[in-house]
C-alpha cells in the first residue's frame, strides 16, 4: 500500500515528462496487473481556451512539481454516479 499511496499523492500536482517536456497536471493514476503505475497528464488550456489531449506516462519518466490544485478543491459530496467495480468475465 506504500507504493499506491505515493502514486496517489501525485494527483493534482504539476508534472513534466522527462523525455518530451510535455507539461500538465496529474488528473488520474492507473496500476496495471504487474504493478506498473502510470499517470494521466492533462495539459492546461491553450491560447484559444481549448483543452489539448492528455497522455498516460510511466511514473518514472515524470518529474512532479508543486500542487496545481488541492484535492479538497475538486471533491464533491455526490459525484453523480454510483461507484461499481467493473465486471470480470
C-alpha positions as a printed Julia matrix, in Angstrom:
89×3 Matrix{Float64}:
   0.0     0.0     0.0
   3.0     2.31    0.39
   3.56    2.47   -3.39
  -0.12    3.12   -4.04
  -0.21    5.99   -1.53
   2.96    7.5    -3.02
   1.45    7.4    -6.51
  -1.98    8.66   -5.41
  -0.3    11.61   -3.66
   0.76   12.83   -7.14
  -2.86   13.61   -8.09
  -3.35   17.34   -8.6
   0.37   18.05   -8.95
   2.11   19.77  -11.85
   4.04   17.27  -13.96
   6.67   17.35  -16.71
   7.66   14.44  -18.94
  11.44   14.0   -18.64
  11.67   12.81  -22.25
   9.43   15.15  -24.27
   8.94   18.12  -21.95
   5.14   17.64  -22.09
   3.63   19.64  -19.19
   0.32   19.31  -17.38
  -1.4    18.23  -14.19
  -1.75   14.65  -12.9
  -5.51   14.03  -13.01
  -5.65   10.22  -12.87
  -3.49    7.25  -11.97
  -3.56    3.62  -13.08
  -1.93    0.45  -11.79
  -1.56   -2.48  -14.17
  -1.58   -6.17  -13.36
   2.19   -6.29  -12.83
   2.39   -3.23  -10.59
   3.42   -0.59  -13.12
   1.99    2.81  -12.23
   1.02    5.28  -14.92
  -0.08    8.9   -14.57
  -2.59   10.69  -16.81
  -1.24   14.15  -17.51
  -3.85   16.71  -18.57
  -2.4    19.81  -20.27
  -3.59   23.3   -19.43
  -5.83   25.07  -21.92
  -4.18   26.66  -24.95
  -4.43   30.32  -26.04
  -7.82   29.64  -27.63
  -9.14   28.1   -24.4
  -9.22   24.52  -25.74
  -8.01   21.57  -23.71
  -5.37   19.55  -25.52
  -5.0    15.8   -25.47
  -3.51   14.3   -22.34
  -1.21   11.29  -22.1
  -0.61    8.2   -19.97
   3.04    8.18  -18.89
   5.01    5.74  -16.77
   5.55    7.17  -13.31
   9.35    7.0   -13.62
   9.52    9.36  -16.59
   7.58   12.18  -14.92
   9.01   14.96  -12.76
   6.46   16.08  -10.18
   6.24   19.7    -9.08
   4.07   21.73   -6.76
   0.34   21.29   -6.38
  -1.69   22.77   -9.21
  -4.93   22.12   -7.35
  -5.73   20.7    -3.93
  -7.93   17.6    -3.9
 -10.29   19.31   -1.46
 -10.99   21.98   -4.12
 -12.45   19.47   -6.59
 -14.06   16.8    -4.4
 -17.86   16.79   -4.34
 -20.22   15.03   -1.96
 -22.22   13.37   -4.74
 -20.15   12.64   -7.86
 -23.33   11.96   -9.79
 -22.75    8.27  -10.46
 -22.85    5.13   -8.42
 -19.39    3.64   -7.97
 -19.25   -0.03   -9.0
 -16.49   -2.43   -9.82
 -16.2    -3.4   -13.46
 -17.43   -6.93  -14.18
 -14.78   -9.55  -14.85
 -15.69  -12.28  -17.35
